[in-house]
Amino acid sequence: TELKIREGIQLIIETWSAFEIGLSMGVLDRKNVNDIIDTIMDQVYILLKKKKDKFDIEEFLMEYIEDQLGVQAEDGSVPDVAQAFCDVYEKVTAGDDTIIDR
């Protein structure tokens, strides 16, 4: 179950517009991308396991991408991304191990 949740989280991160923009603009260092994905994945998974809600995840994402990565998510995507993380967690823990398409 944990592996499927992590796969879902990783898929969402990799298709997240703010993440892609940061990469294309050179704000995010390609060498560190896996570390960044792992950090976000670990923190989001911990928040979800602690039954934190979408707003706690949004807060973490905003702080992390702005403070640690220097990327602004000005496209309004953070709430959608946080909700997608919650959806993956709920689906997988309910027994649906098909990773949701985004």
Summary of the structure (lengths in Angstrom):
residues: 102
radius of gyration: 12.9
end to end distance: 19.6
largest distance: 38.9
contacts: 276
relative contact order: 0.20
helix: 71%
strand: 0%
